[in-house]
Amino acid sequence: MTKYLSIYEPTNTLLSLRNDAVLKLYFANKSNRPQLRAFLKATTHLTDDDLAIIEVHNAILTKEHVQEKDFIVDIHLTSTTGHKIIIEMQIQKHDHFIERMVSYNARRYSTQLNRGEKYTQLKESISLIIVDFPIFDDTSTCYEHILFRRKNGRVFTKAQQFYIIDLTKLPNDLTEDMHKWGALLKAKTEEELRMLMEQSDEMREAGEKLIELSADENAREIADAREYSRLAFEGELFAREERGRKEKAIEMATSLLKSGMPTEEVAKHSKLPLEEIKQLTQ
């Protein structure tokens, strides 16, 4: 069995909910249903009636799971009223992130029906996306609720909805429950967590659950395995994206050379080293 050196310092034993495996261990745990319910009420339009019973479809998480190359740690839920909910933590932006986000939601929505069932049986598919990078550069708000709308601004359909929490834009003054939950997701040290737990009974109970999870050796091993797996994947993804950019630059340079542009100008436009441009002419 693979052994991992812990990424958590001995002086800071708090697991981070920014680790998507930790987030799943926290919210998928049956004993944490009150916290899951409170979190969804604070961050979506769902009510107590909607959330009286929450079914977690993929609650099991092991070290072997998180080591799989294509494993996705999203939490898939169904509410009492049949709403389909995806909770996803993303700490680094990738190319086509929004397209992937829409694709996951569409798949969750479209796979509800079996052959012969009526479209009226379809329930809203809700994606709650937590990001730790600025996903939109035209707003300072930390919270977005996105629906499909017509040109006049009226809602076209509520079938697919997206709630996005940007942890990088959380206000210092935690005036709303959603802000407090965002601060819990972002907490890195026990000191930060203790300060947050003083704000309300709800945050105190949520913080106690996180401290309890952080003391679980199996949870820590899963968290470490997931972090190492994520870093390896990020490195592979970065290398693949770099290869793609390099191929496009070479295509551009080749085209510009054929047009008769001087090699120095081609290097400037393609952002390739002059030596590489010269090699393309040989």
Backbone as CSV, one residue per row, in Angstrom:
resi,resn,N_x,N_y,N_z,CA_x,CA_y,CA_z,C_x,C_y,C_z
1,MET,0.845,-1.198,0.000,0.000,0.000,0.000,0.879,1.246,0.000
2,THR,0.522,2.220,-0.831,1.292,3.453,-0.927,1.196,4.250,0.364
3,LYS,2.325,4.751,0.861,2.345,5.598,2.043,2.576,7.034,1.612
4,TYR,1.948,7.965,2.327,2.077,9.376,1.990,2.603,10.143,3.197
5,LEU,3.498,11.081,2.925,3.895,12.010,3.969,2.775,13.028,4.115
6,SER,2.374,13.298,5.349,1.220,14.171,5.562,1.509,15.584,5.083
7,ILE,0.513,16.188,4.431,0.648,17.576,3.983,0.268,18.542,5.100
8,TYR,-0.197,18.012,6.231,-0.657,18.863,7.328,0.421,18.965,8.401
9,GLU,0.732,20.194,8.784,1.761,20.424,9.780,1.292,19.934,11.156
10,PRO,2.213,19.440,11.993,1.834,18.981,13.327,1.153,20.064,14.159
11,THR,1.509,21.332,13.905,0.919,22.431,14.672,-0.457,22.827,14.149
12,ASN,-0.861,22.292,13.008,-2.168,22.605,12.452,-2.830,21.311,12.007
13,THR,-3.681,20.776,12.853,-4.277,19.472,12.582,-5.603,19.580,11.850
14,LEU,-6.001,20.786,11.459,-7.303,20.974,10.811,-7.249,20.543,9.350
15,LEU,-8.152,19.648,8.966,-8.295,19.300,7.557,-9.001,20.449,6.840
16,SER,-8.637,20.667,5.591,-9.219,21.764,4.820,-10.359,21.274,3.946
17,LEU,-11.500,21.952,4.034,-12.638,21.617,3.180,-12.403,22.041,1.735
18,ARG,-11.325,22.756,1.473,-10.955,23.066,0.092,-10.457,21.809,-0.617
19,ASN,-10.056,20.814,0.123,-9.729,19.503,-0.424,-11.060,18.807,-0.712
20,ASP,-11.346,18.531,-1.984,-12.676,18.025,-2.334,-13.003,16.688,-1.695
21,ALA,-11.980,15.888,-1.383,-12.226,14.630,-0.686,-12.688,14.882,0.741
22,VAL,-12.077,15.862,1.398,-12.489,16.231,2.754,-13.907,16.789,2.736
23,LEU,-14.200,17.607,1.739,-15.550,18.160,1.605,-16.581,17.047,1.499
24,LYS,-16.244,16.027,0.729,-17.171,14.912,0.551,-17.304,14.094,1.834
25,LEU,-16.193,13.813,2.497,-16.243,13.090,3.759,-17.099,13.847,4.776
26,TYR,-17.035,15.150,4.735,-17.763,15.991,5.696,-19.263,15.977,5.413
27,PHE,-19.649,16.295,4.175,-21.068,16.452,3.871,-21.778,15.134,3.562
28,ALA,-21.051,14.105,3.163,-21.694,12.829,2.853,-21.930,11.973,4.096
29,ASN,-21.317,12.360,5.202,-21.471,11.630,6.450,-22.900,11.778,6.979
30,LYS,-23.569,10.675,7.248,-24.956,10.715,7.708,-25.127,11.544,8.971
31,SER,-24.164,11.469,9.861,-24.266,12.208,11.111,-24.168,13.713,10.906
32,ASN,-23.756,14.129,9.703,-23.628,15.563,9.402,-24.776,16.088,8.548
33,ARG,-25.900,15.373,8.514,-27.037,15.827,7.713,-27.525,17.224,8.129
34,PRO,-27.559,17.553,9.438,-27.966,18.920,9.807,-27.061,19.980,9.188
35,GLN,-25.764,19.686,9.122,-24.828,20.645,8.518,-25.042,20.734,7.003
36,LEU,-25.254,19.597,6.364,-25.509,19.607,4.925,-26.785,20.385,4.624
37,ARG,-27.815,20.147,5.422,-29.097,20.833,5.218,-28.934,22.348,5.408
38,ALA,-28.235,22.743,6.457,-28.025,24.176,6.720,-27.195,24.825,5.621
39,PHE,-26.191,24.101,5.128,-25.344,24.618,4.052,-26.149,24.860,2.783
40,LEU,-26.980,23.897,2.395,-27.782,24.027,1.178,-28.841,25.115,1.322
41,LYS,-29.412,25.266,2.505,-30.387,26.337,2.729,-29.724,27.709,2.600
42,ALA,-28.472,27.811,3.054,-27.767,29.095,3.024,-27.261,29.455,1.636
43,THR,-27.093,28.460,0.766,-26.429,28.714,-0.515,-27.301,28.460,-1.743
44,THR,-28.513,27.940,-1.554,-29.434,27.720,-2.675,-30.824,28.197,-2.296
45,HIS,-31.785,28.020,-3.214,-33.158,28.422,-2.935,-33.949,27.329,-2.242
46,LEU,-33.338,26.191,-1.951,-34.042,25.065,-1.366,-34.459,25.349,0.078
47,THR,-35.616,24.824,0.461,-36.218,25.115,1.754,-36.153,23.902,2.685
48,ASP,-36.656,24.082,3.906,-36.730,22.978,4.857,-37.543,21.822,4.288
49,ASP,-38.648,22.142,3.620,-39.486,21.095,3.033,-38.728,20.335,1.943
50,ASP,-37.963,21.064,1.126,-37.179,20.418,0.071,-36.117,19.488,0.657
51,LEU,-35.580,19.867,1.814,-34.398,19.202,2.350,-34.687,18.327,3.566
52,ALA,-35.964,18.030,3.798,-36.315,17.204,4.954,-35.564,15.879,4.923
53,ILE,-35.445,15.307,3.743,-34.665,14.082,3.543,-33.697,14.332,2.396
54,ILE,-32.438,14.020,2.611,-31.422,14.181,1.567,-30.760,12.830,1.329
55,GLU,-30.791,12.385,0.089,-30.141,11.123,-0.269,-28.811,11.414,-0.955
56,VAL,-27.737,10.894,-0.394,-26.412,11.027,-1.001,-26.148,9.772,-1.816
57,HIS,-25.919,9.932,-3.111,-25.820,8.781,-4.005,-24.425,8.160,-4.071
58,ASN,-23.413,8.936,-3.760,-22.037,8.422,-3.884,-21.249,8.754,-2.623
59,ALA,-21.760,8.271,-1.497,-21.199,8.653,-0.201,-19.879,7.959,0.125
60,ILE,-19.652,6.774,-0.446,-18.457,5.997,-0.095,-17.211,6.606,-0.730
61,LEU,-16.179,6.788,0.082,-14.924,7.357,-0.407,-13.769,6.665,0.298
62,THR,-12.839,6.127,-0.487,-11.670,5.449,0.066,-10.396,6.008,-0.558
63,LYS,-9.258,5.622,0.001,-7.972,6.043,-0.572,-7.811,5.520,-1.998
64,GLU,-8.316,4.310,-2.225,-8.216,3.722,-3.563,-9.018,4.540,-4.574
65,HIS,-10.187,5.041,-4.139,-11.006,5.879,-5.029,-10.238,7.119,-5.476
66,VAL,-9.680,7.847,-4.520,-9.071,9.140,-4.844,-7.772,8.998,-5.619
67,GLN,-7.204,7.804,-5.642,-5.984,7.583,-6.412,-6.260,7.287,-7.882
68,GLU,-7.533,7.015,-8.206,-7.884,6.726,-9.592,-7.741,7.990,-10.430
69,LYS,-7.169,7.834,-11.602,-6.825,8.977,-12.453,-8.037,9.816,-12.823
70,ASP,-9.145,9.172,-13.182,-10.314,9.900,-13.673,-11.421,10.023,-12.626
71,PHE,-11.072,9.800,-11.350,-12.088,9.837,-10.308,-12.567,11.272,-10.089
72,ILE,-13.885,11.428,-9.991,-14.489,12.737,-9.748,-15.103,12.721,-8.356
73,VAL,-14.777,13.720,-7.527,-15.168,13.694,-6.125,-16.437,14.501,-5.865
74,ASP,-17.137,14.915,-6.911,-18.369,15.665,-6.706,-19.325,14.885,-5.808
75,ILE,-20.158,15.609,-5.066,-21.187,14.996,-4.227,-22.504,15.065,-4.983
76,HIS,-23.158,13.920,-5.181,-24.434,13.866,-5.889,-25.549,13.584,-4.893
77,LEU,-26.556,14.471,-4.881,-27.639,14.381,-3.906,-28.991,14.429,-4.601
78,THR,-30.004,13.908,-3.907,-31.392,14.111,-4.294,-32.144,14.588,-3.064
79,SER,-32.936,15.641,-3.219,-33.688,16.192,-2.090,-35.026,15.481,-1.947
80,THR,-35.731,15.796,-0.876,-37.059,15.232,-0.638,-37.971,15.450,-1.832
81,THR,-37.895,16.634,-2.423,-38.760,17.007,-3.539,-38.193,16.606,-4.892
82,GLY,-37.116,15.822,-4.883,-36.593,15.269,-6.125,-35.556,16.112,-6.827
83,HIS,-35.190,17.261,-6.276,-34.161,18.086,-6.903,-32.840,17.321,-6.961
84,LYS,-32.164,17.403,-8.095,-30.866,16.766,-8.280,-29.780,17.807,-8.018
85,ILE,-28.879,17.495,-7.111,-27.906,18.489,-6.651,-26.492,17.933,-6.795
86,ILE,-25.604,18.761,-7.355,-24.184,18.447,-7.430,-23.438,19.489,-6.609
87,ILE,-22.584,19.039,-5.697,-21.705,19.958,-4.972,-20.282,19.673,-5.421
88,GLU,-19.601,20.712,-5.882,-18.241,20.529,-6.409,-17.312,21.593,-5.854
89,MET,-16.121,21.173,-5.442,-15.073,22.093,-5.024,-13.995,22.113,-6.098
90,GLN,-13.633,23.314,-6.559,-12.591,23.454,-7.578,-11.644,24.552,-7.128
91,ILE,-10.371,24.219,-6.909,-9.452,25.234,-6.387,-8.528,25.799,-7.454
92,GLN,-8.569,25.231,-8.662,-7.736,25.766,-9.743,-8.523,25.764,-11.040
93,LYS,-8.472,26.875,-11.759,-9.222,26.996,-12.998,-8.491,26.281,-14.128
94,HIS,-9.273,25.588,-14.954,-8.732,24.901,-16.121,-9.398,25.441,-17.383
95,ASP,-8.772,25.188,-18.510,-9.408,25.524,-19.782,-10.739,24.789,-19.878
96,HIS,-11.753,25.485,-20.351,-13.081,24.909,-20.573,-13.768,24.478,-19.268
97,PHE,-13.413,25.126,-18.160,-14.030,24.779,-16.874,-15.540,24.990,-16.911
98,ILE,-15.992,26.110,-17.462,-17.422,26.407,-17.505,-18.152,25.389,-18.371
99,GLU,-17.564,25.037,-19.510,-18.194,24.040,-20.382,-18.332,22.695,-19.661
100,ARG,-17.307,22.317,-18.905,-17.370,21.062,-18.157,-18.443,21.122,-17.085
101,MET,-18.542,22.258,-16.425,-19.539,22.459,-15.389,-20.959,22.319,-15.945
102,VAL,-21.201,22.910,-17.114,-22.510,22.820,-17.766,-22.785,21.393,-18.218
103,SER,-21.749,20.717,-18.729,-21.914,19.346,-19.201,-22.324,18.412,-18.069
104,TYR,-21.685,18.537,-16.897,-22.033,17.695,-15.752,-23.482,17.910,-15.342
105,ASN,-23.890,19.178,-15.313,-25.259,19.489,-14.900,-26.261,18.927,-15.899
106,ALA,-25.969,19.086,-17.185,-26.871,18.587,-18.223,-27.014,17.070,-18.143
107,ARG,-25.906,16.390,-17.883,-25.943,14.935,-17.764,-26.801,14.512,-16.571
108,ARG,-26.651,15.232,-15.468,-27.439,14.927,-14.262,-28.926,15.145,-14.523
109,TYR,-29.242,16.159,-15.313,-30.634,16.470,-15.637,-31.208,15.449,-16.616
110,SER,-30.467,15.133,-17.670,-31.004,14.318,-18.763,-31.113,12.838,-18.420
111,THR,-30.374,12.375,-17.414,-30.399,10.947,-17.081,-31.440,10.606,-16.019
112,GLN,-32.305,11.549,-15.681,-33.331,11.287,-14.669,-34.408,10.320,-15.163
113,LEU,-34.760,10.436,-16.446,-35.895,9.684,-16.971,-35.493,8.338,-17.551
114,ASN,-36.348,7.369,-17.326,-36.233,6.095,-18.010,-37.137,6.117,-19.234
115,ARG,-36.927,5.186,-20.152,-37.723,5.140,-21.369,-39.219,5.080,-21.032
116,GLY,-39.990,5.941,-21.688,-41.438,5.948,-21.503,-41.928,6.907,-20.433
117,GLU,-41.020,7.442,-19.608,-41.444,8.379,-18.566,-41.669,9.768,-19.157
118,LYS,-42.534,10.563,-18.525,-42.918,11.868,-19.048,-41.902,12.946,-18.647
119,TYR,-41.753,13.927,-19.527,-40.831,15.024,-19.257,-41.263,15.832,-18.040
120,THR,-42.554,15.784,-17.710,-43.047,16.516,-16.542,-42.472,15.957,-15.242
121,GLN,-41.900,14.773,-15.304,-41.311,14.166,-14.120,-39.896,14.678,-13.838
122,LEU,-39.326,15.417,-14.784,-37.985,15.958,-14.598,-37.963,16.995,-13.480
123,LYS,-36.954,16.919,-12.636,-36.765,17.867,-11.544,-35.557,18.757,-11.825
124,GLU,-35.508,19.891,-11.161,-34.403,20.827,-11.343,-33.067,20.144,-11.044
125,SER,-32.090,20.436,-11.862,-30.725,19.984,-11.632,-29.903,21.188,-11.183
126,ILE,-29.360,21.110,-9.997,-28.688,22.245,-9.365,-27.213,21.926,-9.154
127,SER,-26.345,22.764,-9.678,-24.904,22.626,-9.437,-24.463,23.719,-8.477
128,LEU,-23.920,23.308,-7.338,-23.358,24.248,-6.373,-21.844,24.146,-6.491
129,ILE,-21.247,25.145,-7.125,-19.819,25.119,-7.453,-19.074,26.070,-6.529
130,ILE,-18.105,25.534,-5.803,-17.270,26.359,-4.919,-15.908,26.476,-5.573
131,VAL,-15.480,27.692,-5.847,-14.191,27.902,-6.514,-13.278,28.739,-5.635
132,ASP,-11.986,28.500,-5.767,-11.000,29.288,-5.026,-10.127,30.068,-5.999
133,PHE,-10.758,30.558,-7.042,-10.108,31.420,-8.028,-11.193,32.342,-8.592
134,PRO,-10.821,33.524,-9.071,-11.823,34.441,-9.633,-12.369,33.887,-10.943
135,ILE,-13.586,33.412,-10.919,-14.168,32.821,-12.124,-14.745,33.891,-13.052
136,PHE,-15.201,35.017,-12.481,-15.722,36.128,-13.280,-14.925,37.382,-12.944
137,ASP,-14.422,38.069,-13.970,-13.610,39.258,-13.727,-14.411,40.553,-13.828
138,ASP,-15.742,40.448,-13.995,-16.555,41.651,-14.146,-17.417,41.929,-12.917
139,THR,-17.116,41.268,-11.793,-17.889,41.493,-10.582,-17.024,41.227,-9.356
140,SER,-17.371,41.901,-8.256,-16.653,41.695,-6.999,-17.456,40.825,-6.041
141,THR,-18.643,40.402,-6.458,-19.470,39.585,-5.588,-18.914,38.177,-5.449
142,CYS,-19.142,37.588,-4.289,-18.640,36.236,-4.048,-19.692,35.183,-4.365
143,TYR,-20.864,35.614,-4.821,-21.980,34.676,-4.955,-22.761,34.979,-6.228
144,GLU,-23.023,33.938,-6.999,-23.784,34.090,-8.238,-24.822,32.979,-8.322
145,HIS,-26.041,33.336,-8.748,-27.077,32.341,-9.059,-27.384,32.502,-10.536
146,ILE,-27.106,31.460,-11.316,-27.199,31.558,-12.773,-28.327,30.670,-13.285
147,LEU,-29.192,31.282,-14.094,-30.294,30.582,-14.749,-30.225,30.850,-16.242
148,PHE,-30.908,30.030,-17.036,-31.044,30.319,-18.456,-32.116,31.396,-18.613
149,ARG,-31.752,32.511,-19.243,-32.676,33.632,-19.396,-32.833,34.024,-20.864
150,ARG,-33.976,34.639,-21.145,-34.228,35.166,-22.489,-33.533,36.510,-22.640
151,LYS,-33.588,37.056,-23.838,-32.929,38.334,-24.114,-33.484,39.455,-23.247
152,ASN,-34.788,39.372,-22.912,-35.402,40.427,-22.095,-35.141,40.253,-20.603
153,GLY,-34.365,39.246,-20.231,-34.011,39.036,-18.837,-34.920,38.086,-18.084
154,ARG,-36.044,37.720,-18.667,-36.957,36.807,-17.994,-36.418,35.377,-18.043
155,VAL,-36.748,34.619,-17.010,-36.249,33.252,-16.915,-36.846,32.393,-18.021
156,PHE,-35.996,31.713,-18.747,-36.426,30.786,-19.792,-36.800,29.435,-19.182
157,THR,-35.936,28.936,-18.281,-36.214,27.683,-17.587,-35.418,27.629,-16.294
158,LYS,-35.984,26.974,-15.304,-35.287,26.731,-14.043,-34.758,25.298,-13.986
159,ALA,-34.857,24.600,-15.115,-34.482,23.185,-15.151,-33.037,22.970,-14.727
160,GLN,-32.141,23.830,-15.198,-30.727,23.734,-14.839,-30.293,25.040,-14.187
161,GLN,-29.741,24.928,-12.989,-29.336,26.107,-12.240,-27.924,25.928,-11.703
162,PHE,-27.236,27.053,-11.552,-25.866,27.039,-11.062,-25.723,28.076,-9.950
163,TYR,-25.225,27.634,-8.828,-24.853,28.528,-7.736,-23.338,28.484,-7.634
164,ILE,-22.703,29.637,-7.661,-21.246,29.687,-7.620,-20.798,30.530,-6.434
165,ILE,-19.948,29.942,-5.601,-19.363,30.657,-4.464,-17.875,30.837,-4.738
166,ASP,-17.437,32.083,-4.815,-16.031,32.400,-5.072,-15.367,32.733,-3.734
167,LEU,-14.570,31.805,-3.224,-13.952,31.985,-1.915,-12.943,33.133,-1.899
168,THR,-12.439,33.521,-3.059,-11.450,34.611,-3.103,-12.102,35.968,-2.889
169,LYS,-13.430,36.026,-2.985,-14.128,37.311,-2.877,-15.030,37.410,-1.650
170,LEU,-14.841,36.494,-0.704,-15.649,36.566,0.517,-15.377,37.874,1.259
171,PRO,-16.417,38.546,1.747,-16.201,39.789,2.495,-15.625,39.500,3.877
172,ASN,-14.958,40.486,4.453,-14.421,40.332,5.803,-15.543,40.316,6.837
173,ASP,-16.595,41.062,6.552,-17.742,41.117,7.444,-18.740,40.045,7.035
174,LEU,-18.825,38.987,7.826,-19.662,37.838,7.467,-21.108,38.109,7.883
175,THR,-21.818,38.878,7.064,-23.159,39.318,7.427,-24.241,38.295,7.124
176,GLU,-23.989,37.363,6.214,-24.999,36.387,5.823,-24.528,34.972,6.144
177,ASP,-25.506,34.063,6.278,-25.163,32.666,6.565,-24.258,32.090,5.483
178,MET,-24.520,32.483,4.226,-23.692,31.987,3.126,-22.238,32.410,3.316
179,HIS,-22.008,33.629,3.804,-20.646,34.105,4.048,-19.971,33.255,5.118
180,LYS,-20.724,32.921,6.159,-20.154,32.125,7.251,-19.765,30.738,6.762
181,TRP,-20.630,30.134,5.944,-20.288,28.826,5.390,-19.077,28.929,4.466
182,GLY,-19.009,30.009,3.705,-17.844,30.217,2.851,-16.566,30.319,3.666
183,ALA,-16.650,31.007,4.804,-15.485,31.131,5.687,-15.089,29.780,6.269
184,LEU,-16.086,28.928,6.560,-15.786,27.579,7.049,-15.060,26.779,5.977
185,LEU,-15.540,26.882,4.728,-14.898,26.167,3.627,-13.464,26.640,3.421
186,LYS,-13.220,27.909,3.717,-11.912,28.508,3.450,-10.945,28.374,4.623
187,ALA,-11.443,28.024,5.806,-10.613,27.990,7.017,-9.406,27.075,6.847
188,LYS,-8.247,27.589,7.216,-7.006,26.820,7.080,-6.402,26.438,8.425
189,THR,-6.733,27.180,9.475,-6.146,26.917,10.784,-7.243,26.777,11.831
190,GLU,-6.892,26.130,12.936,-7.841,25.979,14.025,-8.196,27.332,14.619
191,GLU,-7.265,28.261,14.605,-7.546,29.599,15.133,-8.643,30.282,14.322
192,GLU,-8.539,30.192,12.988,-9.589,30.757,12.133,-10.931,30.097,12.396
193,LEU,-10.906,28.783,12.564,-12.138,28.045,12.800,-12.749,28.415,14.142
194,ARG,-11.946,28.523,15.179,-12.456,28.865,16.504,-13.132,30.233,16.499
195,MET,-12.557,31.189,15.795,-13.149,32.526,15.701,-14.503,32.463,14.999
196,LEU,-14.588,31.641,13.962,-15.838,31.495,13.229,-16.891,30.808,14.094
197,MET,-16.477,29.841,14.902,-17.409,29.088,15.732,-18.072,29.972,16.794
198,GLU,-17.471,31.094,17.089,-18.041,32.025,18.070,-19.191,32.845,17.502
199,GLN,-19.402,32.765,16.179,-20.390,33.620,15.534,-21.826,33.135,15.713
200,SER,-22.015,31.819,15.815,-23.379,31.293,15.950,-23.327,29.844,16.400
201,ASP,-24.459,29.352,16.919,-24.547,27.945,17.318,-24.362,27.036,16.101
202,GLU,-24.894,27.483,14.948,-24.776,26.692,13.728,-23.318,26.522,13.330
203,MET,-22.547,27.609,13.408,-21.132,27.536,13.064,-20.347,26.760,14.114
204,ARG,-20.771,26.853,15.367,-20.096,26.088,16.417,-20.245,24.587,16.159
205,GLU,-21.467,24.170,15.849,-21.706,22.753,15.578,-20.994,22.297,14.315
206,ALA,-21.002,23.153,13.273,-20.321,22.810,12.020,-18.817,22.686,12.251
207,GLY,-18.264,23.604,13.051,-16.839,23.565,13.354,-16.453,22.341,14.160
208,GLU,-17.307,21.969,15.111,-17.035,20.773,15.914,-16.981,19.526,15.036
209,LYS,-17.857,19.477,14.037,-17.865,18.338,13.117,-16.575,18.281,12.303
210,LEU,-16.069,19.454,11.919,-14.820,19.488,11.149,-13.634,19.079,12.022
211,ILE,-13.631,19.512,13.264,-12.567,19.115,14.196,-12.610,17.609,14.419
212,GLU,-13.816,17.072,14.547,-13.986,15.627,14.724,-13.461,14.865,13.513
213,LEU,-13.784,15.347,12.313,-13.293,14.702,11.096,-11.778,14.787,11.008
214,SER,-11.219,15.929,11.405,-9.773,16.136,11.320,-8.998,15.206,12.241
215,ALA,-9.659,14.692,13.260,-9.006,13.786,14.202,-9.051,12.332,13.728
216,ASP,-9.748,12.081,12.629,-9.902,10.729,12.105,-8.703,10.390,11.220
217,GLU,-7.941,9.369,11.603,-6.720,9.014,10.872,-7.021,8.599,9.430
218,ASN,-8.108,7.858,9.232,-8.464,7.427,7.881,-8.795,8.626,6.999
219,ALA,-9.499,9.596,7.562,-9.847,10.803,6.811,-8.583,11.558,6.406
220,ARG,-7.610,11.617,7.294,-6.365,12.324,6.992,-5.586,11.615,5.885
221,GLU,-5.608,10.284,5.908,-4.918,9.530,4.860,-5.593,9.744,3.508
222,ILE,-6.921,9.778,3.504,-7.660,10.040,2.267,-7.363,11.452,1.768
223,ALA,-7.331,12.410,2.689,-7.046,13.805,2.315,-5.660,13.926,1.693
224,ASP,-4.674,13.269,2.303,-3.311,13.306,1.766,-3.239,12.643,0.391
225,ALA,-3.887,11.477,0.269,-3.868,10.758,-1.006,-4.503,11.590,-2.101
226,ARG,-5.597,12.267,-1.768,-6.283,13.100,-2.750,-5.417,14.283,-3.171
227,GLU,-4.728,14.893,-2.223,-3.892,16.051,-2.548,-2.739,15.652,-3.454
228,TYR,-2.103,14.547,-3.168,-1.012,14.081,-4.025,-1.533,13.706,-5.412
229,SER,-2.701,13.080,-5.456,-3.311,12.714,-6.735,-3.653,13.968,-7.533
230,ARG,-4.186,14.974,-6.839,-4.558,16.220,-7.512,-3.340,16.920,-8.088
231,LEU,-2.264,16.980,-7.308,-1.049,17.646,-7.777,-0.474,16.948,-9.002
232,ALA,-0.522,15.609,-8.993,-0.034,14.854,-10.147,-0.889,15.131,-11.367
233,PHE,-2.209,15.174,-11.163,-3.128,15.448,-12.269,-2.929,16.861,-12.795
234,GLU,-2.761,17.823,-11.879,-2.552,19.213,-12.299,-1.302,19.328,-13.150
235,GLY,-0.238,18.617,-12.740,1.002,18.650,-13.513,0.823,18.063,-14.893
236,GLU,0.094,16.958,-14.967,-0.156,16.318,-16.256,-1.027,17.204,-17.145
237,LEU,-2.041,17.814,-16.528,-2.936,18.682,-17.285,-2.194,19.903,-17.809
238,PHE,-1.341,20.488,-16.964,-0.570,21.657,-17.377,0.335,21.300,-18.554
239,ALA,0.984,20.132,-18.466,1.878,19.706,-19.550,1.100,19.511,-20.846
240,ARG,-0.115,18.938,-20.736,-0.940,18.716,-21.926,-1.378,20.041,-22.541
241,GLU,-1.763,20.995,-21.691,-2.180,22.304,-22.194,-1.015,23.039,-22.832
242,GLU,0.179,22.883,-22.240,1.367,23.512,-22.806,1.691,22.922,-24.179
243,ARG,1.539,21.601,-24.321,1.787,20.966,-25.623,0.798,21.493,-26.666
244,GLY,-0.452,21.661,-26.232,-1.463,22.188,-27.150,-1.136,23.595,-27.606
245,ARG,-0.707,24.438,-26.651,-0.349,25.814,-27.011,0.867,25.845,-27.935
246,LYS,1.807,24.946,-27.669,3.020,24.894,-28.504,2.655,24.479,-29.927
247,GLU,1.790,23.494,-30.078,1.373,23.050,-31.408,0.683,24.170,-32.181
248,LYS,-0.168,24.929,-31.494,-0.852,26.046,-32.152,0.144,27.127,-32.565
249,ALA,1.138,27.376,-31.705,2.149,28.386,-32.025,2.964,27.969,-33.239
250,ILE,3.277,26.683,-33.319,4.045,26.176,-34.467,3.216,26.291,-35.747
251,GLU,1.922,25.971,-35.653,1.041,26.114,-36.819,1.006,27.559,-37.297
252,MET,0.900,28.497,-36.336,0.880,29.913,-36.692,2.198,30.326,-37.345
253,ALA,3.306,29.901,-36.730,4.612,30.271,-37.252,4.819,29.723,-38.662
254,THR,4.419,28.487,-38.875,4.561,27.865,-40.197,3.771,28.637,-41.245
255,SER,2.551,29.028,-40.868,1.701,29.782,-41.786,2.296,31.149,-42.101
256,LEU,2.838,31.819,-41.081,3.424,33.150,-41.281,4.695,33.071,-42.130
257,LEU,5.475,32.031,-41.918,6.687,31.851,-42.732,6.342,31.647,-44.198
258,LYS,5.276,30.877,-44.440,4.841,30.633,-45.824,4.367,31.920,-46.489
259,SER,3.868,32.842,-45.676,3.385,34.108,-46.230,4.529,35.071,-46.547
260,GLY,5.742,34.686,-46.116,6.901,35.521,-46.411,7.320,36.434,-45.288
261,MET,6.722,36.326,-44.154,7.071,37.201,-43.029,8.482,36.872,-42.540
262,PRO,9.305,37.870,-42.222,10.662,37.641,-41.707,10.631,36.824,-40.406
263,THR,11.682,36.029,-40.190,11.708,35.126,-39.025,11.593,35.884,-37.704
264,GLU,12.193,37.085,-37.631,12.129,37.860,-36.385,10.686,38.257,-36.064
265,GLU,9.938,38.633,-37.096,8.538,39.011,-36.900,7.688,37.793,-36.542
266,VAL,7.988,36.661,-37.164,7.256,35.422,-36.866,7.460,35.038,-35.402
267,ALA,8.709,35.183,-34.924,9.003,34.865,-33.528,8.214,35.773,-32.597
268,LYS,8.084,37.041,-32.973,7.358,38.006,-32.154,5.879,37.661,-32.079
269,HIS,5.275,37.307,-33.209,3.835,37.026,-33.252,3.488,35.654,-32.652
270,SER,4.336,34.675,-32.883,4.041,33.317,-32.404,4.529,33.084,-30.976
271,LYS,5.407,33.998,-30.486,6.006,33.891,-29.151,6.863,32.629,-29.000
272,LEU,7.395,32.165,-30.124,8.339,31.059,-30.103,9.764,31.612,-30.173
273,PRO,10.737,30.923,-29.586,12.128,31.379,-29.668,12.579,31.476,-31.128
274,LEU,13.423,32.441,-31.427,13.908,32.650,-32.784,14.623,31.403,-33.313
275,GLU,15.317,30.695,-32.420,16.034,29.480,-32.843,15.049,28.434,-33.395
276,GLU,13.900,28.322,-32.752,12.895,27.346,-33.194,12.290,27.783,-34.528
277,ILE,12.108,29.072,-34.712,11.573,29.586,-35.979,12.538,29.258,-37.119
278,LYS,13.801,29.444,-36.851,14.812,29.163,-37.870,14.824,27.686,-38.233
279,GLN,14.588,26.825,-37.252,14.554,25.380,-37.518,13.382,25.024,-38.428
280,LEU,12.288,25.782,-38.310,11.111,25.509,-39.153,11.380,25.846,-40.616
281,THR,12.387,26.705,-40.859,12.694,27.096,-42.232,13.632,26.097,-42.920
282,GLN,14.195,25.188,-42.152,15.179,24.254,-42.709,14.495,23.092,-43.424
